[in-house]
Amino acid sequence: MENQICYCFGYSEEDITRDVLANNGRSLIMERILAEKKGGGCNCGTNHPLGR
């Protein structure tokens, strides 16, 4: 079972690891998640089973 990192956009730990390797140590996925969170486009409180 994959470790789900982002319940809003469906990214797993494996997705982010592949993204970092593909982008020379930079995660475009994490940048997207942070930008969405900052812009109010994140529903972690609703989507995450632990409400975070």
mmCIF file of the N, C-alpha and C atoms, coordinates in Angstrom:
data_MODEL
# 
_entry.id   MODEL 
# 
loop_
_atom_site.group_PDB 
_atom_site.id 
_atom_site.type_symbol 
_atom_site.label_atom_id 
_atom_site.label_alt_id 
_atom_site.label_comp_id 
_atom_site.label_asym_id 
_atom_site.label_entity_id 
_atom_site.label_seq_id 
_atom_site.pdbx_PDB_ins_code 
_atom_site.Cartn_x 
_atom_site.Cartn_y 
_atom_site.Cartn_z 
_atom_site.occupancy 
_atom_site.B_iso_or_equiv 
_atom_site.pdbx_formal_charge 
_atom_site.auth_seq_id 
_atom_site.auth_comp_id 
_atom_site.auth_asym_id 
_atom_site.auth_atom_id 
_atom_site.pdbx_PDB_model_num 
ATOM 1   N N  . MET A 1 1  ? 0.845   -1.196 0.000   1.00 0.00 ? 1  MET A N  1 
ATOM 2   C CA . MET A 1 1  ? 0.000   0.000  0.000   1.00 0.00 ? 1  MET A CA 1 
ATOM 3   C C  . MET A 1 1  ? 0.881   1.247  0.000   1.00 0.00 ? 1  MET A C  1 
ATOM 4   N N  . GLU A 1 2  ? 0.550   2.196  -0.834  1.00 0.00 ? 2  GLU A N  1 
ATOM 5   C CA . GLU A 1 2  ? 1.315   3.439  -0.915  1.00 0.00 ? 2  GLU A CA 1 
ATOM 6   C C  . GLU A 1 2  ? 0.955   4.353  0.239   1.00 0.00 ? 2  GLU A C  1 
ATOM 7   N N  . ASN A 1 3  ? 1.940   5.112  0.694   1.00 0.00 ? 3  ASN A N  1 
ATOM 8   C CA . ASN A 1 3  ? 1.684   6.124  1.714   1.00 0.00 ? 3  ASN A CA 1 
ATOM 9   C C  . ASN A 1 3  ? 1.145   7.373  1.040   1.00 0.00 ? 3  ASN A C  1 
ATOM 10  N N  . GLN A 1 4  ? -0.109  7.658  1.272   1.00 0.00 ? 4  GLN A N  1 
ATOM 11  C CA . GLN A 1 4  ? -0.748  8.839  0.691   1.00 0.00 ? 4  GLN A CA 1 
ATOM 12  C C  . GLN A 1 4  ? -0.206  10.078 1.390   1.00 0.00 ? 4  GLN A C  1 
ATOM 13  N N  . ILE A 1 5  ? 0.287   11.037 0.627   1.00 0.00 ? 5  ILE A N  1 
ATOM 14  C CA . ILE A 1 5  ? 0.819   12.283 1.154   1.00 0.00 ? 5  ILE A CA 1 
ATOM 15  C C  . ILE A 1 5  ? -0.215  13.389 1.029   1.00 0.00 ? 5  ILE A C  1 
ATOM 16  N N  . CYS A 1 6  ? -0.853  13.444 -0.122  1.00 0.00 ? 6  CYS A N  1 
ATOM 17  C CA . CYS A 1 6  ? -1.803  14.517 -0.392  1.00 0.00 ? 6  CYS A CA 1 
ATOM 18  C C  . CYS A 1 6  ? -3.158  13.918 -0.752  1.00 0.00 ? 6  CYS A C  1 
ATOM 19  N N  . TYR A 1 7  ? -4.102  14.077 0.140   1.00 0.00 ? 7  TYR A N  1 
ATOM 20  C CA . TYR A 1 7  ? -5.444  13.555 -0.092  1.00 0.00 ? 7  TYR A CA 1 
ATOM 21  C C  . TYR A 1 7  ? -6.261  14.478 -0.988  1.00 0.00 ? 7  TYR A C  1 
ATOM 22  N N  . CYS A 1 8  ? -5.854  15.723 -1.116  1.00 0.00 ? 8  CYS A N  1 
ATOM 23  C CA . CYS A 1 8  ? -6.564  16.663 -1.992  1.00 0.00 ? 8  CYS A CA 1 
ATOM 24  C C  . CYS A 1 8  ? -6.311  16.346 -3.464  1.00 0.00 ? 8  CYS A C  1 
ATOM 25  N N  . PHE A 1 9  ? -5.062  16.029 -3.790  1.00 0.00 ? 9  PHE A N  1 
ATOM 26  C CA . PHE A 1 9  ? -4.678  15.823 -5.185  1.00 0.00 ? 9  PHE A CA 1 
ATOM 27  C C  . PHE A 1 9  ? -4.263  14.391 -5.490  1.00 0.00 ? 9  PHE A C  1 
ATOM 28  N N  . GLY A 1 10 ? -4.292  13.525 -4.478  1.00 0.00 ? 10 GLY A N  1 
ATOM 29  C CA . GLY A 1 10 ? -4.045  12.106 -4.688  1.00 0.00 ? 10 GLY A CA 1 
ATOM 30  C C  . GLY A 1 10 ? -2.602  11.702 -4.878  1.00 0.00 ? 10 GLY A C  1 
ATOM 31  N N  . TYR A 1 11 ? -1.659  12.461 -4.338  1.00 0.00 ? 11 TYR A N  1 
ATOM 32  C CA . TYR A 1 11 ? -0.248  12.108 -4.488  1.00 0.00 ? 11 TYR A CA 1 
ATOM 33  C C  . TYR A 1 11 ? 0.216   11.204 -3.357  1.00 0.00 ? 11 TYR A C  1 
ATOM 34  N N  . SER A 1 12 ? 1.034   10.220 -3.729  1.00 0.00 ? 12 SER A N  1 
ATOM 35  C CA . SER A 1 12 ? 1.604   9.304  -2.756  1.00 0.00 ? 12 SER A CA 1 
ATOM 36  C C  . SER A 1 12 ? 3.074   9.658  -2.519  1.00 0.00 ? 12 SER A C  1 
ATOM 37  N N  . GLU A 1 13 ? 3.632   9.039  -1.519  1.00 0.00 ? 13 GLU A N  1 
ATOM 38  C CA . GLU A 1 13 ? 5.059   9.212  -1.236  1.00 0.00 ? 13 GLU A CA 1 
ATOM 39  C C  . GLU A 1 13 ? 5.883   8.785  -2.453  1.00 0.00 ? 13 GLU A C  1 
ATOM 40  N N  . GLU A 1 14 ? 5.462   7.717  -3.104  1.00 0.00 ? 14 GLU A N  1 
ATOM 41  C CA . GLU A 1 14 ? 6.158   7.228  -4.293  1.00 0.00 ? 14 GLU A CA 1 
ATOM 42  C C  . GLU A 1 14 ? 6.113   8.261  -5.428  1.00 0.00 ? 14 GLU A C  1 
ATOM 43  N N  . ASP A 1 15 ? 4.979   8.927  -5.609  1.00 0.00 ? 15 ASP A N  1 
ATOM 44  C CA . ASP A 1 15 ? 4.856   9.968  -6.643  1.00 0.00 ? 15 ASP A CA 1 
ATOM 45  C C  . ASP A 1 15 ? 5.865   11.089 -6.399  1.00 0.00 ? 15 ASP A C  1 
ATOM 46  N N  . ILE A 1 16 ? 5.973   11.506 -5.150  1.00 0.00 ? 16 ILE A N  1 
ATOM 47  C CA . ILE A 1 16 ? 6.876   12.614 -4.827  1.00 0.00 ? 16 ILE A CA 1 
ATOM 48  C C  . ILE A 1 16 ? 8.329   12.185 -4.969  1.00 0.00 ? 16 ILE A C  1 
ATOM 49  N N  . THR A 1 17 ? 8.646   10.961 -4.569  1.00 0.00 ? 17 THR A N  1 
ATOM 50  C CA . THR A 1 17 ? 10.011  10.457 -4.728  1.00 0.00 ? 17 THR A CA 1 
ATOM 51  C C  . THR A 1 17 ? 10.407  10.428 -6.195  1.00 0.00 ? 17 THR A C  1 
ATOM 52  N N  . ARG A 1 18 ? 9.514   9.917  -7.051  1.00 0.00 ? 18 ARG A N  1 
ATOM 53  C CA . ARG A 1 18 ? 9.797   9.901  -8.500  1.00 0.00 ? 18 ARG A CA 1 
ATOM 54  C C  . ARG A 1 18 ? 9.959   11.314 -9.046  1.00 0.00 ? 18 ARG A C  1 
ATOM 55  N N  . ASP A 1 19 ? 9.134   12.232 -8.573  1.00 0.00 ? 19 ASP A N  1 
ATOM 56  C CA . ASP A 1 19 ? 9.184   13.620 -9.019  1.00 0.00 ? 19 ASP A CA 1 
ATOM 57  C C  . ASP A 1 19 ? 10.525  14.266 -8.649  1.00 0.00 ? 19 ASP A C  1 
ATOM 58  N N  . VAL A 1 20 ? 10.993  14.020 -7.449  1.00 0.00 ? 20 VAL A N  1 
ATOM 59  C CA . VAL A 1 20 ? 12.285  14.565 -6.999  1.00 0.00 ? 20 VAL A CA 1 
ATOM 60  C C  . VAL A 1 20 ? 13.415  14.007 -7.848  1.00 0.00 ? 20 VAL A C  1 
ATOM 61  N N  . LEU A 1 21 ? 13.383  12.721 -8.104  1.00 0.00 ? 21 LEU A N  1 
ATOM 62  C CA . LEU A 1 21 ? 14.433  12.105 -8.936  1.00 0.00 ? 21 LEU A CA 1 
ATOM 63  C C  . LEU A 1 21 ? 14.398  12.628 -10.361 1.00 0.00 ? 21 LEU A C  1 
ATOM 64  N N  . ALA A 1 22 ? 13.227  12.856 -10.896 1.00 0.00 ? 22 ALA A N  1 
ATOM 65  C CA . ALA A 1 22 ? 13.078  13.335 -12.274 1.00 0.00 ? 22 ALA A CA 1 
ATOM 66  C C  . ALA A 1 22 ? 13.447  14.804 -12.430 1.00 0.00 ? 22 ALA A C  1 
ATOM 67  N N  . ASN A 1 23 ? 13.421  15.550 -11.323 1.00 0.00 ? 23 ASN A N  1 
ATOM 68  C CA . ASN A 1 23 ? 13.655  16.998 -11.391 1.00 0.00 ? 23 ASN A CA 1 
ATOM 69  C C  . ASN A 1 23 ? 14.886  17.439 -10.610 1.00 0.00 ? 23 ASN A C  1 
ATOM 70  N N  . ASN A 1 24 ? 15.900  16.572 -10.589 1.00 0.00 ? 24 ASN A N  1 
ATOM 71  C CA . ASN A 1 24 ? 17.188  16.905 -9.977  1.00 0.00 ? 24 ASN A CA 1 
ATOM 72  C C  . ASN A 1 24 ? 17.072  17.423 -8.548  1.00 0.00 ? 24 ASN A C  1 
ATOM 73  N N  . GLY A 1 25 ? 16.289  16.728 -7.735  1.00 0.00 ? 25 GLY A N  1 
ATOM 74  C CA . GLY A 1 25 ? 16.171  17.078 -6.321  1.00 0.00 ? 25 GLY A CA 1 
ATOM 75  C C  . GLY A 1 25 ? 15.067  18.063 -5.994  1.00 0.00 ? 25 GLY A C  1 
ATOM 76  N N  . ARG A 1 26 ? 14.345  18.489 -6.977  1.00 0.00 ? 26 ARG A N  1 
ATOM 77  C CA . ARG A 1 26 ? 13.256  19.457 -6.782  1.00 0.00 ? 26 ARG A CA 1 
ATOM 78  C C  . ARG A 1 26 ? 11.921  18.750 -7.015  1.00 0.00 ? 26 ARG A C  1 
ATOM 79  N N  . SER A 1 27 ? 10.960  19.001 -6.146  1.00 0.00 ? 27 SER A N  1 
ATOM 80  C CA . SER A 1 27 ? 9.650   18.378 -6.315  1.00 0.00 ? 27 SER A CA 1 
ATOM 81  C C  . SER A 1 27 ? 8.636   19.399 -6.815  1.00 0.00 ? 27 SER A C  1 
ATOM 82  N N  . LEU A 1 28 ? 8.247   19.242 -8.057  1.00 0.00 ? 28 LEU A N  1 
ATOM 83  C CA . LEU A 1 28 ? 7.215   20.113 -8.614  1.00 0.00 ? 28 LEU A CA 1 
ATOM 84  C C  . LEU A 1 28 ? 5.862   19.803 -7.977  1.00 0.00 ? 28 LEU A C  1 
ATOM 85  N N  . ILE A 1 29 ? 5.681   18.558 -7.559  1.00 0.00 ? 29 ILE A N  1 
ATOM 86  C CA . ILE A 1 29 ? 4.446   18.178 -6.872  1.00 0.00 ? 29 ILE A CA 1 
ATOM 87  C C  . ILE A 1 29 ? 4.323   18.938 -5.559  1.00 0.00 ? 29 ILE A C  1 
ATOM 88  N N  . MET A 1 30 ? 5.383   18.937 -4.762  1.00 0.00 ? 30 MET A N  1 
ATOM 89  C CA . MET A 1 30 ? 5.325   19.645 -3.482  1.00 0.00 ? 30 MET A CA 1 
ATOM 90  C C  . MET A 1 30 ? 5.120   21.139 -3.693  1.00 0.00 ? 30 MET A C  1 
ATOM 91  N N  . GLU A 1 31 ? 5.736   21.691 -4.726  1.00 0.00 ? 31 GLU A N  1 
ATOM 92  C CA . GLU A 1 31 ? 5.534   23.107 -5.035  1.00 0.00 ? 31 GLU A CA 1 
ATOM 93  C C  . GLU A 1 31 ? 4.070   23.374 -5.361  1.00 0.00 ? 31 GLU A C  1 
ATOM 94  N N  . ARG A 1 32 ? 3.449   22.478 -6.119  1.00 0.00 ? 32 ARG A N  1 
ATOM 95  C CA . ARG A 1 32 ? 2.026   22.626 -6.454  1.00 0.00 ? 32 ARG A CA 1 
ATOM 96  C C  . ARG A 1 32 ? 1.168   22.545 -5.196  1.00 0.00 ? 32 ARG A C  1 
ATOM 97  N N  . ILE A 1 33 ? 1.439   21.556 -4.356  1.00 0.00 ? 33 ILE A N  1 
ATOM 98  C CA . ILE A 1 33 ? 0.666   21.387 -3.124  1.00 0.00 ? 33 ILE A CA 1 
ATOM 99  C C  . ILE A 1 33 ? 0.771   22.641 -2.260  1.00 0.00 ? 33 ILE A C  1 
ATOM 100 N N  . LEU A 1 34 ? 1.985   23.153 -2.082  1.00 0.00 ? 34 LEU A N  1 
ATOM 101 C CA . LEU A 1 34 ? 2.187   24.347 -1.247  1.00 0.00 ? 34 LEU A CA 1 
ATOM 102 C C  . LEU A 1 34 ? 1.494   25.567 -1.845  1.00 0.00 ? 34 LEU A C  1 
ATOM 103 N N  . ALA A 1 35 ? 1.560   25.715 -3.166  1.00 0.00 ? 35 ALA A N  1 
ATOM 104 C CA . ALA A 1 35 ? 0.901   26.856 -3.820  1.00 0.00 ? 35 ALA A CA 1 
ATOM 105 C C  . ALA A 1 35 ? -0.613  26.757 -3.669  1.00 0.00 ? 35 ALA A C  1 
ATOM 106 N N  . GLU A 1 36 ? -1.165  25.570 -3.847  1.00 0.00 ? 36 GLU A N  1 
ATOM 107 C CA . GLU A 1 36 ? -2.610  25.384 -3.697  1.00 0.00 ? 36 GLU A CA 1 
ATOM 108 C C  . GLU A 1 36 ? -3.040  25.654 -2.256  1.00 0.00 ? 36 GLU A C  1 
ATOM 109 N N  . LYS A 1 37 ? -2.250  25.179 -1.320  1.00 0.00 ? 37 LYS A N  1 
ATOM 110 C CA . LYS A 1 37 ? -2.567  25.393 0.092   1.00 0.00 ? 37 LYS A CA 1 
ATOM 111 C C  . LYS A 1 37 ? -2.554  26.884 0.419   1.00 0.00 ? 37 LYS A C  1 
ATOM 112 N N  . LYS A 1 38 ? -1.549  27.581 -0.064  1.00 0.00 ? 38 LYS A N  1 
ATOM 113 C CA . LYS A 1 38 ? -1.429  29.027 0.168   1.00 0.00 ? 38 LYS A CA 1 
ATOM 114 C C  . LYS A 1 38 ? -2.585  29.783 -0.480  1.00 0.00 ? 38 LYS A C  1 
ATOM 115 N N  . GLY A 1 39 ? -3.036  29.318 -1.630  1.00 0.00 ? 39 GLY A N  1 
ATOM 116 C CA . GLY A 1 39 ? -4.115  29.979 -2.360  1.00 0.00 ? 39 GLY A CA 1 
ATOM 117 C C  . GLY A 1 39 ? -5.509  29.539 -1.940  1.00 0.00 ? 39 GLY A C  1 
ATOM 118 N N  . GLY A 1 40 ? -5.592  28.671 -0.944  1.00 0.00 ? 40 GLY A N  1 
ATOM 119 C CA . GLY A 1 40 ? -6.896  28.224 -0.464  1.00 0.00 ? 40 GLY A CA 1 
ATOM 120 C C  . GLY A 1 40 ? -7.502  27.073 -1.241  1.00 0.00 ? 40 GLY A C  1 
ATOM 121 N N  . GLY A 1 41 ? -6.716  26.447 -2.126  1.00 0.00 ? 41 GLY A N  1 
ATOM 122 C CA . GLY A 1 41 ? -7.228  25.361 -2.940  1.00 0.00 ? 41 GLY A CA 1 
ATOM 123 C C  . GLY A 1 41 ? -6.986  23.984 -2.351  1.00 0.00 ? 41 GLY A C  1 
ATOM 124 N N  . CYS A 1 42 ? -6.784  23.933 -1.052  1.00 0.00 ? 42 CYS A N  1 
ATOM 125 C CA . CYS A 1 42 ? -6.488  22.688 -0.369  1.00 0.00 ? 42 CYS A CA 1 
ATOM 126 C C  . CYS A 1 42 ? -7.606  22.369 0.618   1.00 0.00 ? 42 CYS A C  1 
ATOM 127 N N  . ASN A 1 43 ? -8.064  21.135 0.593   1.00 0.00 ? 43 ASN A N  1 
ATOM 128 C CA . ASN A 1 43 ? -9.141  20.714 1.502   1.00 0.00 ? 43 ASN A CA 1 
ATOM 129 C C  . ASN A 1 43 ? -8.693  19.596 2.425   1.00 0.00 ? 43 ASN A C  1 
ATOM 130 N N  . CYS A 1 44 ? -7.474  19.693 2.942   1.00 0.00 ? 44 CYS A N  1 
ATOM 131 C CA . CYS A 1 44 ? -6.941  18.634 3.790   1.00 0.00 ? 44 CYS A CA 1 
ATOM 132 C C  . CYS A 1 44 ? -7.824  18.353 5.006   1.00 0.00 ? 44 CYS A C  1 
ATOM 133 N N  . GLY A 1 45 ? -8.359  19.374 5.599   1.00 0.00 ? 45 GLY A N  1 
ATOM 134 C CA . GLY A 1 45 ? -9.207  19.192 6.761   1.00 0.00 ? 45 GLY A CA 1 
ATOM 135 C C  . GLY A 1 45 ? -10.414 18.316 6.483   1.00 0.00 ? 45 GLY A C  1 
ATOM 136 N N  . THR A 1 46 ? -10.860 18.305 5.239   1.00 0.00 ? 46 THR A N  1 
ATOM 137 C CA . THR A 1 46 ? -12.006 17.501 4.831   1.00 0.00 ? 46 THR A CA 1 
ATOM 138 C C  . THR A 1 46 ? -11.582 16.164 4.242   1.00 0.00 ? 46 THR A C  1 
ATOM 139 N N  . ASN A 1 47 ? -10.558 16.199 3.411   1.00 0.00 ? 47 ASN A N  1 
ATOM 140 C CA . ASN A 1 47 ? -10.143 15.004 2.655   1.00 0.00 ? 47 ASN A CA 1 
ATOM 141 C C  . ASN A 1 47 ? -9.266  14.032 3.434   1.00 0.00 ? 47 ASN A C  1 
ATOM 142 N N  . HIS A 1 48 ? -8.443  14.533 4.320   1.00 0.00 ? 48 HIS A N  1 
ATOM 143 C CA . HIS A 1 48 ? -7.509  13.665 5.067   1.00 0.00 ? 48 HIS A CA 1 
ATOM 144 C C  . HIS A 1 48 ? -8.271  12.945 6.171   1.00 0.00 ? 48 HIS A C  1 
ATOM 145 N N  . PRO A 1 49 ? -8.071  11.648 6.308   1.00 0.00 ? 49 PRO A N  1 
ATOM 146 C CA . PRO A 1 49 ? -8.811  10.897 7.330   1.00 0.00 ? 49 PRO A CA 1 
ATOM 147 C C  . PRO A 1 49 ? -8.566  11.389 8.754   1.00 0.00 ? 49 PRO A C  1 
ATOM 148 N N  . LEU A 1 50 ? -7.401  11.995 9.004   1.00 0.00 ? 50 LEU A N  1 
ATOM 149 C CA . LEU A 1 50 ? -7.103  12.529 10.344  1.00 0.00 ? 50 LEU A CA 1 
ATOM 150 C C  . LEU A 1 50 ? -7.394  14.023 10.460  1.00 0.00 ? 50 LEU A C  1 
ATOM 151 N N  . GLY A 1 51 ? -7.911  14.625 9.408   1.00 0.00 ? 51 GLY A N  1 
ATOM 152 C CA . GLY A 1 51 ? -8.278  16.035 9.423   1.00 0.00 ? 51 GLY A CA 1 
ATOM 153 C C  . GLY A 1 51 ? -7.110  16.989 9.446   1.00 0.00 ? 51 GLY A C  1 
ATOM 154 N N  . ARG A 1 52 ? -6.026  16.621 8.748   1.00 0.00 ? 52 ARG A N  1 
ATOM 155 C CA . ARG A 1 52 ? -4.874  17.519 8.702   1.00 0.00 ? 52 ARG A CA 1 
ATOM 156 C C  . ARG A 1 52 ? -4.366  17.703 7.302   1.00 0.00 ? 52 ARG A C  1 
# 
